[in-house]
Amino acid sequence: MRHGWPLAFANGPVLLPVETAIASGATASRMLISSARAVTLKLANQLEAAAPHEPVLIRGGERFDMSAAVPIADPALDLRNPLKGPFKAEAIEWEVAAKAAMELARIAGILPAFMVDPDNAGEAQPIAASDLVHYADAGALKIITRARLPVSASDTAEIVAFRSSADTREHVALIIGKQRGDSAPLVRLHSECLTGDILGSLKCDCGPQLDAALRAMADHAEADGGWGALLYMRQEGRGIGLVNKLRAYRLQDEGFDTVDANQRLGLPDEARDFATAARMLQLLGATTIRLMTNNPAKVEALEQAGINVTERVQHQLPDNPHNAHYLATKRDRSGHLLK
C-alpha cells in the first residue's frame, strides 16, 4: 500500500490505495471509504456513523479519476473542494476483504480510501485478508540485544531492543534500577511521538510525560531499591502514524477535537498495540507491575493480555494553553482520569 500498488484481494476485488497510487491515469466506477468519511459526504446512517472505521462502498455519477478521488479521500481538502457527488452507497459483498483493507491502510499509515476494480491501474499484487493475522502476532516478538545506556535520569540505565519477524517496527525498553524478580516494577507504556518527544511540541504532553516517568523510576530505584521499565512503542499518533497524526492536527486547527479529527480521517481514536507491550513485559520477566497511566483502558488491555497490574499510578502533568483542550478531550471523551 505504501508503494501505491493495486492489490488483488482473495475472494474480493482489486483495490487501489488513492493516497499513494502511482497509476495517475487510473479510473473506477466505485470507491471504498470509511464510514466516518461517508458521514461527511451524507452517505451513512446513524448505525454506520457509530462505527467510524467500518468500510462503505460508494458509486458516483461519473467514473472517479485521481483528481476526483483524492479530495474524497482526504478531509483536509474539504474547504478547497467543497462540492462533491452526488454519490450512492452500495452493499458490500466482500466485507471481509473491505475490513482488512481499512486495517491495512491504518497499519501503512495512509488514508483509508481505495478505487475499486480500477482500469489502467497496473498489475495487481495478490493479497488475502488473512494476512492481517501476521501483523497481530505479538508472539513473534523477541529480544534482539541489550546494552547499558546512561541517560539523564539514570547513568546505570539499560536499553533492551525488540524485533518481530511479522513487523518492521523495532520497540525498546529502558530499564531503570536493578531488575529484580521479587519486586513489581514501575512501568510506563510510552507511544512514540516525534513532535512531542523530539521537537518539544506544546500540542500534547508526551515529552514531559516521558521525562517525568524516567525521573519517577529513578527516584523509586534510589529511594526504595525498586526498578522501572519504560516501554517505548513505535506506534505514532496512537497507532495511526505520523502523517495521519499531522493531518489530524490540521483538522484540529479547523475546530475539531482530537477524537473527531481521527474519525473524520476514517481512523480509530485508539489503535495502539497493547498485546505487543504485554509481550515485551513477559520477555522482561515483568508479569506483575505497577502501571503509570491516567488511562484505565491501558490497565484493562494489559490485564486481558496476561499482565497483572497491582496498582495504577497517576501520571498527570500541568497543562498549557496549547494542550488544555486536548487533555480535556482525553478526559471527557476517552475516559482518562484527569483532574
HUWOKA-V36997 format. One record per residue. RES is the residue in three letters. PHI is phi in whole degrees, 0 to 359 (* if undefined). OMEGA is omega in radians with two decimals (* if undefined). D_LAST is the distance of its C-alpha to the last C-alpha in Angstrom with 1 decimal. Layout:
res:RES phi:PHI omega:OMEGA d_last:D_LAST
res:RES phi:PHI omega:OMEGA d_last:D_LAST
This chain:
res:MET phi:* omega:3.12 d_last:41.6
res:ARG phi:297 omega:3.11 d_last:40.7
res:HIS phi:280 omega:3.13 d_last:44.4
res:GLY phi:80 omega:3.13 d_last:44.7
res:TRP phi:277 omega:2.99 d_last:47.3
res:PRO phi:290 omega:-3.08 d_last:48.1
res:LEU phi:241 omega:3.12 d_last:47.2
res:ALA phi:263 omega:-3.11 d_last:49.5
res:PHE phi:281 omega:3.03 d_last:47.5
res:ALA phi:298 omega:-3.10 d_last:49.5
res:ASN phi:59 omega:3.14 d_last:50.1
res:GLY phi:203 omega:-3.07 d_last:48.4
res:PRO phi:270 omega:2.90 d_last:49.1
res:VAL phi:270 omega:-3.13 d_last:49.1
res:LEU phi:240 omega:3.13 d_last:45.8
res:LEU phi:247 omega:3.12 d_last:45.6
res:PRO phi:296 omega:-3.01 d_last:42.1
res:VAL phi:293 omega:-3.03 d_last:42.1
res:GLU phi:298 omega:-3.00 d_last:39.9
res:THR phi:254 omega:-3.02 d_last:42.0
res:ALA phi:306 omega:3.09 d_last:45.4
res:ILE phi:269 omega:3.14 d_last:48.3
res:ALA phi:273 omega:-3.05 d_last:50.7
res:SER phi:293 omega:-3.13 d_last:50.6
res:GLY phi:264 omega:-3.11 d_last:53.3
res:ALA phi:292 omega:3.05 d_last:51.8
res:THR phi:222 omega:3.12 d_last:51.7
res:ALA phi:204 omega:3.12 d_last:50.6
res:SER phi:275 omega:-3.10 d_last:50.8
res:ARG phi:226 omega:3.04 d_last:47.4
res:MET phi:228 omega:3.03 d_last:43.9
res:LEU phi:251 omega:-3.14 d_last:41.1
res:ILE phi:227 omega:3.13 d_last:37.6
res:SER phi:277 omega:3.09 d_last:34.2
res:SER phi:299 omega:3.14 d_last:33.3
res:ALA phi:298 omega:3.11 d_last:30.5
res:ARG phi:290 omega:3.11 d_last:33.2
res:ALA phi:295 omega:3.08 d_last:35.6
res:VAL phi:298 omega:3.12 d_last:33.2
res:THR phi:300 omega:-3.12 d_last:33.3
res:LEU phi:270 omega:3.09 d_last:37.1
res:LYS phi:63 omega:-3.08 d_last:37.2
res:LEU phi:240 omega:-3.07 d_last:38.6
res:ALA phi:239 omega:3.08 d_last:36.2
res:ASN phi:274 omega:-3.06 d_last:35.7
res:GLN phi:295 omega:3.13 d_last:32.4
res:LEU phi:297 omega:3.12 d_last:32.8
res:GLU phi:295 omega:-3.11 d_last:33.2
res:ALA phi:295 omega:3.13 d_last:30.3
res:ALA phi:285 omega:3.12 d_last:28.0
res:ALA phi:235 omega:-2.95 d_last:29.1
res:PRO phi:294 omega:-3.10 d_last:28.8
res:HIS phi:266 omega:-3.13 d_last:30.2
res:GLU phi:287 omega:-3.11 d_last:33.4
res:PRO phi:278 omega:3.06 d_last:36.7
res:VAL phi:227 omega:3.14 d_last:38.7
res:LEU phi:261 omega:-3.12 d_last:42.3
res:ILE phi:235 omega:3.07 d_last:43.6
res:ARG phi:235 omega:3.12 d_last:47.1
res:GLY phi:258 omega:3.08 d_last:48.0
res:GLY phi:293 omega:3.07 d_last:51.1
res:GLU phi:234 omega:3.13 d_last:52.3
res:ARG phi:295 omega:3.09 d_last:51.8
res:PHE phi:280 omega:2.89 d_last:48.7
res:ASP phi:249 omega:-3.04 d_last:49.5
res:MET phi:296 omega:-3.13 d_last:47.1
res:SER phi:295 omega:3.10 d_last:46.8
res:ALA phi:270 omega:-3.03 d_last:45.6
res:ALA phi:287 omega:-3.06 d_last:43.6
res:VAL phi:297 omega:3.10 d_last:41.3
res:PRO phi:295 omega:3.06 d_last:39.8
res:ILE phi:290 omega:-3.10 d_last:39.3
res:ALA phi:287 omega:-2.95 d_last:37.4
res:ASP phi:250 omega:-3.13 d_last:35.2
res:PRO phi:293 omega:3.10 d_last:33.0
res:ALA phi:293 omega:-3.13 d_last:32.5
res:LEU phi:263 omega:-3.04 d_last:36.2
res:ASP phi:299 omega:-3.12 d_last:35.8
res:LEU phi:293 omega:3.13 d_last:36.1
res:ARG phi:279 omega:-3.11 d_last:39.2
res:ASN phi:229 omega:-3.02 d_last:40.7
res:PRO phi:287 omega:-3.04 d_last:39.7
res:LEU phi:261 omega:3.12 d_last:42.7
res:LYS phi:223 omega:3.06 d_last:42.9
res:GLY phi:95 omega:0.16 d_last:44.9
res:PRO phi:284 omega:3.11 d_last:46.1
res:PHE phi:236 omega:3.10 d_last:44.9
res:LYS phi:229 omega:3.08 d_last:45.3
res:ALA phi:278 omega:-3.12 d_last:43.3
res:GLU phi:236 omega:3.09 d_last:45.4
res:ALA phi:292 omega:3.12 d_last:45.2
res:ILE phi:258 omega:-3.14 d_last:44.5
res:GLU phi:270 omega:-3.11 d_last:47.2
res:TRP phi:233 omega:-2.99 d_last:45.7
res:GLU phi:297 omega:-3.13 d_last:42.1
res:VAL phi:299 omega:3.11 d_last:41.7
res:ALA phi:295 omega:-3.13 d_last:42.8
res:ALA phi:296 omega:3.12 d_last:40.6
res:LYS phi:294 omega:3.11 d_last:37.4
res:ALA phi:296 omega:3.13 d_last:38.4
res:ALA phi:297 omega:3.10 d_last:38.9
res:MET phi:300 omega:-3.10 d_last:35.4
res:GLU phi:288 omega:3.10 d_last:33.9
res:LEU phi:295 omega:3.08 d_last:36.4
res:ALA phi:297 omega:3.11 d_last:35.5
res:ARG phi:297 omega:3.14 d_last:31.9
res:ILE phi:299 omega:3.14 d_last:33.0
res:ALA phi:284 omega:3.14 d_last:35.4
res:GLY phi:77 omega:3.14 d_last:32.7
res:ILE phi:242 omega:-3.14 d_last:34.7
res:LEU phi:293 omega:-3.12 d_last:34.4
res:PRO phi:278 omega:-3.14 d_last:35.2
res:ALA phi:211 omega:-3.03 d_last:38.4
res:PHE phi:221 omega:2.83 d_last:42.0
res:MET phi:283 omega:-3.08 d_last:45.5
res:VAL phi:254 omega:-3.12 d_last:47.2
res:ASP phi:48 omega:-3.07 d_last:50.7
res:PRO phi:285 omega:2.96 d_last:51.3
res:ASP phi:268 omega:3.07 d_last:54.7
res:ASN phi:58 omega:-3.11 d_last:55.5
res:ALA phi:259 omega:-3.11 d_last:52.4
res:GLY phi:93 omega:-3.09 d_last:54.3
res:GLU phi:286 omega:-3.09 d_last:54.7
res:ALA phi:276 omega:3.09 d_last:51.9
res:GLN phi:266 omega:-3.12 d_last:50.4
res:PRO phi:290 omega:3.13 d_last:50.3
res:ILE phi:206 omega:3.11 d_last:47.0
res:ALA phi:233 omega:3.11 d_last:45.9
res:ALA phi:301 omega:-3.13 d_last:42.6
res:SER phi:292 omega:3.09 d_last:42.9
res:ASP phi:299 omega:3.14 d_last:42.4
res:LEU phi:299 omega:-3.10 d_last:38.6
res:VAL phi:302 omega:-3.10 d_last:38.9
res:HIS phi:294 omega:3.14 d_last:39.7
res:TYR phi:291 omega:-3.10 d_last:36.5
res:ALA phi:267 omega:-3.07 d_last:34.5
res:ASP phi:275 omega:3.13 d_last:36.5
res:ALA phi:294 omega:-3.12 d_last:34.1
res:GLY phi:294 omega:3.12 d_last:37.0
res:ALA phi:281 omega:-3.11 d_last:38.9
res:LEU phi:287 omega:3.13 d_last:36.5
res:LYS phi:222 omega:2.98 d_last:38.1
res:ILE phi:284 omega:-3.10 d_last:37.6
res:ILE phi:261 omega:3.13 d_last:39.9
res:THR phi:199 omega:3.07 d_last:39.8
res:ARG phi:210 omega:-3.08 d_last:37.9
res:ALA phi:202 omega:3.04 d_last:38.4
res:ARG phi:289 omega:-3.13 d_last:37.1
res:LEU phi:219 omega:3.08 d_last:34.8
res:PRO phi:298 omega:3.09 d_last:33.9
res:VAL phi:231 omega:-3.05 d_last:30.6
res:SER phi:299 omega:-3.13 d_last:29.0
res:ALA phi:284 omega:-3.09 d_last:26.7
res:SER phi:202 omega:-3.13 d_last:29.7
res:ASP phi:275 omega:3.06 d_last:33.4
res:THR phi:248 omega:-3.10 d_last:34.2
res:ALA phi:295 omega:3.11 d_last:31.9
res:GLU phi:233 omega:3.10 d_last:33.5
res:ILE phi:251 omega:-3.11 d_last:33.0
res:VAL phi:237 omega:-3.09 d_last:34.0
res:ALA phi:255 omega:-3.12 d_last:34.9
res:PHE phi:239 omega:3.10 d_last:35.0
res:ARG phi:215 omega:3.13 d_last:37.1
res:SER phi:236 omega:3.07 d_last:38.0
res:SER phi:288 omega:-3.10 d_last:41.4
res:ALA phi:263 omega:-3.00 d_last:39.6
res:ASP phi:206 omega:-3.14 d_last:37.3
res:THR phi:273 omega:-3.11 d_last:37.8
res:ARG phi:283 omega:3.11 d_last:34.3
res:GLU phi:245 omega:-3.14 d_last:34.1
res:HIS phi:261 omega:3.09 d_last:31.0
res:VAL phi:224 omega:3.00 d_last:30.6
res:ALA phi:235 omega:3.06 d_last:28.9
res:LEU phi:251 omega:-3.11 d_last:28.6
res:ILE phi:264 omega:3.12 d_last:29.3
res:ILE phi:248 omega:-3.11 d_last:28.2
res:GLY phi:88 omega:-3.11 d_last:30.2
res:LYS phi:276 omega:-3.10 d_last:33.1
res:GLN phi:294 omega:-3.09 d_last:32.6
res:ARG phi:227 omega:3.13 d_last:33.4
res:GLY phi:281 omega:-3.10 d_last:34.0
res:ASP phi:263 omega:-3.09 d_last:33.2
res:SER phi:226 omega:3.11 d_last:29.7
res:ALA phi:288 omega:-3.10 d_last:26.6
res:PRO phi:287 omega:2.97 d_last:25.3
res:LEU phi:276 omega:-2.98 d_last:21.8
res:VAL phi:240 omega:3.02 d_last:21.5
res:ARG phi:232 omega:2.99 d_last:19.6
res:LEU phi:269 omega:-3.08 d_last:20.6
res:HIS phi:239 omega:3.11 d_last:20.6
res:SER phi:276 omega:3.14 d_last:22.1
res:GLU phi:312 omega:3.09 d_last:24.4
res:CYS phi:216 omega:-3.12 d_last:23.3
res:LEU phi:303 omega:-3.06 d_last:26.3
res:THR phi:293 omega:-3.11 d_last:24.7
res:GLY phi:273 omega:-3.07 d_last:21.7
res:ASP phi:287 omega:-3.01 d_last:23.3
res:ILE phi:256 omega:-3.01 d_last:26.7
res:LEU phi:267 omega:3.10 d_last:26.7
res:GLY phi:73 omega:3.14 d_last:23.5
res:SER phi:303 omega:3.08 d_last:22.0
res:LEU phi:264 omega:-3.11 d_last:19.2
res:LYS phi:284 omega:3.13 d_last:18.4
res:CYS phi:226 omega:3.10 d_last:16.3
res:ASP phi:244 omega:-3.01 d_last:14.7
res:CYS phi:295 omega:-3.12 d_last:17.4
res:GLY phi:300 omega:3.09 d_last:19.6
res:PRO phi:300 omega:3.11 d_last:17.2
res:GLN phi:295 omega:3.11 d_last:15.7
res:LEU phi:299 omega:-3.12 d_last:19.4
res:ASP phi:297 omega:-3.10 d_last:20.5
res:ALA phi:293 omega:3.12 d_last:17.7
res:ALA phi:296 omega:3.14 d_last:18.5
res:LEU phi:294 omega:3.11 d_last:22.1
res:ARG phi:294 omega:3.13 d_last:21.7
res:ALA phi:295 omega:3.11 d_last:19.8
res:MET phi:294 omega:3.12 d_last:22.6
res:ALA phi:296 omega:3.10 d_last:25.2
res:ASP phi:296 omega:3.12 d_last:23.9
res:HIS phi:297 omega:-3.14 d_last:23.9
res:ALA phi:293 omega:-3.07 d_last:27.4
res:GLU phi:285 omega:-3.04 d_last:28.7
res:ALA phi:276 omega:-3.00 d_last:27.4
res:ASP phi:245 omega:-3.09 d_last:27.6
res:GLY phi:71 omega:3.13 d_last:30.2
res:GLY phi:271 omega:3.12 d_last:27.9
res:TRP phi:211 omega:-3.12 d_last:27.4
res:GLY phi:220 omega:3.11 d_last:25.1
res:ALA phi:220 omega:3.03 d_last:25.5
res:LEU phi:260 omega:3.10 d_last:23.8
res:LEU phi:268 omega:3.12 d_last:25.1
res:TYR phi:261 omega:-3.00 d_last:25.5
res:MET phi:264 omega:-3.13 d_last:26.1
res:ARG phi:276 omega:-3.13 d_last:28.2
res:GLN phi:217 omega:-3.09 d_last:26.4
res:GLU phi:304 omega:3.05 d_last:25.4
res:GLY phi:65 omega:-3.11 d_last:23.2
res:ARG phi:58 omega:3.03 d_last:21.8
res:GLY phi:99 omega:-3.13 d_last:25.5
res:ILE phi:258 omega:3.11 d_last:27.0
res:GLY phi:95 omega:-3.06 d_last:28.6
res:LEU phi:297 omega:-3.07 d_last:28.5
res:VAL phi:298 omega:3.13 d_last:30.7
res:ASN phi:293 omega:3.05 d_last:28.9
res:LYS phi:297 omega:3.13 d_last:25.5
res:LEU phi:292 omega:3.03 d_last:27.2
res:ARG phi:298 omega:3.11 d_last:28.6
res:ALA phi:296 omega:3.08 d_last:25.1
res:TYR phi:301 omega:-3.13 d_last:24.2
res:ARG phi:297 omega:3.10 d_last:27.2
res:LEU phi:292 omega:3.07 d_last:26.2
res:GLN phi:297 omega:3.09 d_last:22.8
res:ASP phi:295 omega:3.11 d_last:24.9
res:GLU phi:269 omega:3.05 d_last:26.7
res:GLY phi:114 omega:3.13 d_last:23.6
res:PHE phi:275 omega:3.05 d_last:22.5
res:ASP phi:280 omega:-3.00 d_last:18.9
res:THR phi:295 omega:3.12 d_last:18.8
res:VAL phi:290 omega:-3.13 d_last:19.4
res:ASP phi:296 omega:3.12 d_last:22.2
res:ALA phi:297 omega:3.11 d_last:23.7
res:ASN phi:298 omega:-3.11 d_last:24.2
res:GLN phi:293 omega:3.12 d_last:25.6
res:ARG phi:294 omega:3.05 d_last:27.9
res:LEU phi:282 omega:-3.10 d_last:29.2
res:GLY phi:81 omega:-3.06 d_last:30.0
res:LEU phi:240 omega:3.14 d_last:27.7
res:PRO phi:291 omega:3.03 d_last:25.1
res:ASP phi:288 omega:-3.14 d_last:21.4
res:GLU phi:228 omega:-3.12 d_last:21.3
res:ALA phi:225 omega:-3.11 d_last:24.6
res:ARG phi:283 omega:-3.03 d_last:24.0
res:ASP phi:260 omega:-3.11 d_last:26.5
res:PHE phi:282 omega:3.09 d_last:24.9
res:ALA phi:296 omega:3.09 d_last:28.4
res:THR phi:293 omega:3.08 d_last:29.5
res:ALA phi:299 omega:3.11 d_last:26.6
res:ALA phi:297 omega:3.11 d_last:27.8
res:ARG phi:297 omega:3.09 d_last:31.3
res:MET phi:300 omega:3.14 d_last:30.5
res:LEU phi:295 omega:3.11 d_last:29.0
res:GLN phi:297 omega:3.12 d_last:32.1
res:LEU phi:293 omega:3.09 d_last:34.4
res:LEU phi:276 omega:-3.10 d_last:32.8
res:GLY phi:76 omega:-3.10 d_last:33.3
res:ALA phi:249 omega:-3.12 d_last:29.6
res:THR phi:266 omega:3.01 d_last:29.3
res:THR phi:237 omega:-2.98 d_last:27.1
res:ILE phi:221 omega:2.86 d_last:23.9
res:ARG phi:253 omega:-2.98 d_last:20.5
res:LEU phi:254 omega:3.06 d_last:18.2
res:MET phi:275 omega:-3.14 d_last:15.6
res:THR phi:195 omega:2.99 d_last:13.3
res:ASN phi:257 omega:-2.99 d_last:9.9
res:ASN phi:249 omega:3.14 d_last:12.4
res:PRO phi:302 omega:-3.14 d_last:14.2
res:ALA phi:296 omega:3.07 d_last:17.1
res:LYS phi:295 omega:3.11 d_last:18.0
res:VAL phi:300 omega:-3.12 d_last:18.5
res:GLU phi:298 omega:-3.10 d_last:20.6
res:ALA phi:295 omega:3.12 d_last:22.6
res:LEU phi:292 omega:3.13 d_last:23.6
res:GLU phi:295 omega:3.09 d_last:24.5
res:GLN phi:294 omega:3.14 d_last:26.6
res:ALA phi:268 omega:3.02 d_last:28.3
res:GLY phi:101 omega:3.12 d_last:29.3
res:ILE phi:261 omega:3.12 d_last:26.8
res:ASN phi:270 omega:3.13 d_last:25.7
res:VAL phi:263 omega:-3.08 d_last:22.0
res:THR phi:278 omega:-3.09 d_last:22.0
res:GLU phi:203 omega:2.97 d_last:18.4
res:ARG phi:263 omega:-3.11 d_last:15.2
res:VAL phi:263 omega:-3.13 d_last:14.0
res:GLN phi:302 omega:-3.09 d_last:10.3
res:HIS phi:219 omega:-3.08 d_last:11.0
res:GLN phi:250 omega:3.11 d_last:8.3
res:LEU phi:242 omega:-3.13 d_last:10.2
res:PRO phi:299 omega:3.10 d_last:10.1
res:ASP phi:275 omega:3.05 d_last:10.8
res:ASN phi:222 omega:-3.08 d_last:14.3
res:PRO phi:300 omega:-3.08 d_last:16.2
res:HIS phi:269 omega:-3.10 d_last:17.4
res:ASN phi:242 omega:-3.10 d_last:14.4
res:ALA phi:300 omega:-3.14 d_last:11.8
res:HIS phi:292 omega:3.10 d_last:13.3
res:TYR phi:301 omega:-3.14 d_last:13.6
res:LEU phi:291 omega:3.10 d_last:10.0
res:ALA phi:296 omega:3.10 d_last:9.3
res:THR phi:294 omega:3.09 d_last:12.3
res:LYS phi:300 omega:3.13 d_last:11.3
res:ARG phi:288 omega:-2.97 d_last:8.3
res:ASP phi:277 omega:-3.05 d_last:10.8
res:ARG phi:243 omega:-3.10 d_last:14.0
res:SER phi:248 omega:3.02 d_last:13.8
res:GLY phi:78 omega:3.11 d_last:11.7
res:HIS phi:289 omega:-3.10 d_last:9.3
res:LEU phi:271 omega:-3.12 d_last:6.7
res:LEU phi:247 omega:-3.13 d_last:3.8
res:LYS phi:274 omega:* d_last:0.0
